Amino acid sequence: MELARVPLRRIAWRLFEGIDSTLLMIILSLSMLGLAALFSASYDNPARLINQLASLAVALTAMWIVAQVPPQTMMRFALPAYVIGLALLIAVALAGDVVNGARRWLHVGVTRFQPSEMMKLALPLMLAWYFHRNESSLRLGHFAVAGFLLAVPTALILRQPDLGTAALVGASGFFVIFFAGIGWKVIGALVALGAAAMPLAWGFLHDYQRRRVLTLLDPTQDPLGSGYHIIQSTIAVGSGGISGKGWLNGTQAHLEFIPERHTDFIFAVYSEEFGLIGNGVLLTLYALLVARGLMIAANAPTIFARLLAASVTLMFFTYAFVNMGMVSGILPVVGVPLPFLSYGGTALLTLFIGAGILMSVQRHRQLVQT
Amino acid sequence: MRTAELRNYERELHQFQLRIAIAGVVVLAAFGLLAARFFFLQVVQHEHYASKAEDNRISIVPLAPNRGLIVDRNGVVLTRNYSGYTLEIFPRRVASIERTIDEVAELIEIQPRDRAKFRKLLAESRNAESLPIRTRLNDEEVAKFAANRYRFGGAVEIKARLFRQYPFDDVASHVIGYMGRINQEDQARLEEEGVDANYRGTDFIGKSGIEASYQHELHGTTGFEQVEIDAAGRGIRTLSRTPSRPGNNIGLTLDLRLQQVAENAFGERRVAAVALEPSTGAVLAFVSKPGFDPNQFVDGIDPHYWSELNTSLDRPLYNRAIAGVYPPGSTFKPFMALAALELGKRTPRSTINDPGYFVFGDRRFRDSKPGGHGVVDLFKSIVVSSDTYYYMLANDMGIDAIAGYMKHFGFGARTGIDLQGEVTGVLPSPEWKMKRFRRPEQQKWYPGETISIGIGQGYNSYTPIQLAQAVSSIANGCTVYRPRLVAYVDNPRTGERRHFEPEIVRRLPAKPENVEFVKRAMAGVNKEGTGARAFAGAQYTSGGKTGTAQVIAIKQNEKYDESKVSERHRDHSWFIVFAPVESPKIALAVLVENGGFGARTAAPIARTMLDYYLLGKLPEGMSLPTPEDEVEEERESD
């Protein structure tokens, strides 16, 4: 007995050695809230909950594995991951499957796969590695190259078209460049250029994307068409009130007034049933997640680790902000899931790998110090 | 070198941490924005969104009440409700109505007339949610459609509705009336009356007859069901239910069998007849022919039948008994006689000499009998219907006295019967003429015009029901009752019965002996005068008066039709009668348009009606028709 217990404990200790418990608690709390909301939204299809639990198990395993990999090893994957991701994006553009009018999917054996999802991590990895390599001699030229590395995959995803993912990929790359220390003047110039290019960009938008933007400005213009999502989700959120209608009691969700209630609009289900208090809990958890991530980034020993950790952290934030903003009607409808809550294995995997990266950075902060 | 590198490293770290701090502030600001948005939606605007969510969720479904039934005085059911299946199109859910009908026609037989009906309904209906393309589906059709229902995505559905059915078809159609869809005009009226909420589940409304005048009694109270619905509009569960309350049943004073005897006796003529109970004013029979088949209106009238009804020269939708005005002819004489006695212009004993004409100024008014009736007293003047006597009488009385007394009978005024569309007719007087005409020379009353008033011609024009009311007032002694068709209203839930008491309008200012005198004279008409032939061998006493009203010209709104004009130029035939003389049970006015002499056409029909009503005797070869059971799935409604 005595003998048996000691190795068990040691094994458990070894297992959790690389895991940041604070981060894990936050992520698991978010996942639990997500399962609760998903249970409510899946009254018509309980199999979804099982699927989500299976995805969670896979994602947790992936997170654990990534947490064991030291950042130096990750650096080695940066360039190959980026190149493969880019190649796959090009392959999608040439021979992808069209679903709902967008060419996003690539057939891999029996399953389909979205290369753009992979780019969400591959791009910051690549950029962080690039800045790390040129640490001692950073010049404006390097930022220009970084901008180019960012623009190519973003443009490819935008062309699919997938505005939400393009925004997330672009943002993840931008965060790296920002934390790498790009000058404020350059940022100011870019912002000015962007503003000037807005009318031009409008011309490049697809009709449905323009409609979404117009709908945001006045959802009542087309209440049964493009405005329907926003109107119904806003009603769900607003009718939740302070304390919510109670778990499983959301009428908007249960009577199918909320479209895509398992995935991108799961926040409407959550908010209707748990109200302002529930929203406060959720915002607090996300704020803690971001705070923990930024803390890890601030304490990271290398440029690579810092940039990667900070970028991943702000990606979590971007997901959360864009999704909740869209559901509550202050941002246009784009396909961005609510991190750790929305149904869907791919998104969960990306997010947990991101968390694994943060844990790896946190665990290996001592080892590289010289 | 190493120091510089270290310093460089520190500067970089410092810069990085500054940017981390900036990012933290941005994140907090963004979450603050979200929190503010949540506060706005969930606290400030909570009420608004909560009610929107409720509106989303709850649909109020009206439950239409069962319409009350109409029965005759013996409890014979004149209207029924049956539930039938209809196939309905939801116009707002389809892109092209014609294409949808084509698709439906592949499954269910759709006649061109169904399409025509549907188009008419679509044009007339008030914003209807759904309209029927087919009614009275049989079980096979219902099953066939149900199997293919999914193809229409909720734009075409089968509905079970209650329909009105009239088992006696066109019998008493002008009394019962017909039902039609609520159109914009009806809707506006319902809103004005403030009862539109009670009609939310109702599609049909009474358009004429009792169905219209007792619409609110018959309709009942609409119930409501609160149903929770999903986003597709499917009902999930019933939250609360207020059942509808059926409409009241109406008992008529009408005797359907008497009505059938009368309608049968009239054949295909254009006629009006009103039989009243002299002691109450209750309407025993009310005929206006031609009539119409109210069943044809039930599920949207076929446009062909509708145009036929509206363009026919016989005007079947026109209620002759209350809306038709005719000079009363000689039926006016008994009332003139009573006026003369009451005003002291004549006594029963005074006589005149009737040479066959009456001269006024340079005009000669001819008697219908060339050579005249010789010495005529008041009694004989009625029995033989002497025109000369009444030319003189009218001249002696003057128009003011005539108009002044005749209005007590109700001539020239609505009787107030409980039907819509009654007209006043004209009781001529200088005041009336002043109002009626515009040119001064036309406005003046000429004494010569008074002469023909005395024999019921000239400007005199009254409705058959006014004549019936007047003869009934003579029959009962001197009481003018308001004619009414409804005896009672039954509340089917409480079993409570509300009787309508006889309503006295006024009493004639007449001495009983004078009324008795007129009644005796009218009895003389049927014994030895102009009505004697029609009433030969009657087993009861009766008092009558024939009348023949000149038709001056064809009416303006009728089409000129060479083949019918000569027939339509013939005189109208009148007969008024009451029986038995001692204690009258029935008073009757009969008018046959272009029927010629009253004694020849109107009087025999009156005899047939009295024989049936007083003796139960059916005309030879006639058996009373029974209700036609053409609707198989008909169901009595309670």
Chai-1 contact restraints between the chains, C-beta under 6 A:
chainA,res_idxA,chainB,res_idxB,connection_type,confidence,min_distance_angstrom,max_distance_angstrom,comment,restraint_id
A,F179,B,R19,contact,1.0,0.0,6.0,A-B,restraint_1
A,G181,B,Q15,contact,1.0,0.0,6.0,A-B,restraint_2
A,I235,B,Y49,contact,1.0,0.0,6.0,A-B,restraint_3
A,I235,B,K52,contact,1.0,0.0,6.0,A-B,restraint_4
A,I235,B,A53,contact,1.0,0.0,6.0,A-B,restraint_5
A,V237,B,L41,contact,1.0,0.0,6.0,A-B,restraint_6
A,G238,B,L41,contact,1.0,0.0,6.0,A-B,restraint_7
A,G238,B,Q45,contact,1.0,0.0,6.0,A-B,restraint_8
A,G238,B,Y49,contact,1.0,0.0,6.0,A-B,restraint_9
A,S239,B,Y49,contact,1.0,0.0,6.0,A-B,restraint_10
A,S239,B,A50,contact,1.0,0.0,6.0,A-B,restraint_11
A,S239,B,A53,contact,1.0,0.0,6.0,A-B,restraint_12
A,G240,B,Q42,contact,1.0,0.0,6.0,A-B,restraint_13
A,G241,B,Q42,contact,1.0,0.0,6.0,A-B,restraint_14
A,G241,B,H46,contact,1.0,0.0,6.0,A-B,restraint_15
A,T251,B,A53,contact,1.0,0.0,6.0,A-B,restraint_16
A,T251,B,R57,contact,1.0,0.0,6.0,A-B,restraint_17
A,Q252,B,A53,contact,1.0,0.0,6.0,A-B,restraint_18
A,L255,B,R57,contact,1.0,0.0,6.0,A-B,restraint_19
A,L255,B,D230,contact,1.0,0.0,6.0,A-B,restraint_20
A,L255,B,A231,contact,1.0,0.0,6.0,A-B,restraint_21
A,E256,B,D230,contact,1.0,0.0,6.0,A-B,restraint_22
A,E256,B,A231,contact,1.0,0.0,6.0,A-B,restraint_23
A,F257,B,N56,contact,1.0,0.0,6.0,A-B,restraint_24
A,F257,B,A231,contact,1.0,0.0,6.0,A-B,restraint_25
A,L276,B,F38,contact,1.0,0.0,6.0,A-B,restraint_26
A,L276,B,Q42,contact,1.0,0.0,6.0,A-B,restraint_27
A,N279,B,F38,contact,1.0,0.0,6.0,A-B,restraint_28
A,L283,B,F31,contact,1.0,0.0,6.0,A-B,restraint_29
A,A287,B,F31,contact,1.0,0.0,6.0,A-B,restraint_30
A,V290,B,V27,contact,1.0,0.0,6.0,A-B,restraint_31
A,L294,B,I20,contact,1.0,0.0,6.0,A-B,restraint_32
A,L294,B,G24,contact,1.0,0.0,6.0,A-B,restraint_33
A,A298,B,Q17,contact,1.0,0.0,6.0,A-B,restraint_34
A,A298,B,I20,contact,1.0,0.0,6.0,A-B,restraint_35
A,F317,B,V27,contact,1.0,0.0,6.0,A-B,restraint_36
A,F321,B,A30,contact,1.0,0.0,6.0,A-B,restraint_37
A,M324,B,L34,contact,1.0,0.0,6.0,A-B,restraint_38
A,S328,B,R37,contact,1.0,0.0,6.0,A-B,restraint_39
A,I330,B,R37,contact,1.0,0.0,6.0,A-B,restraint_40
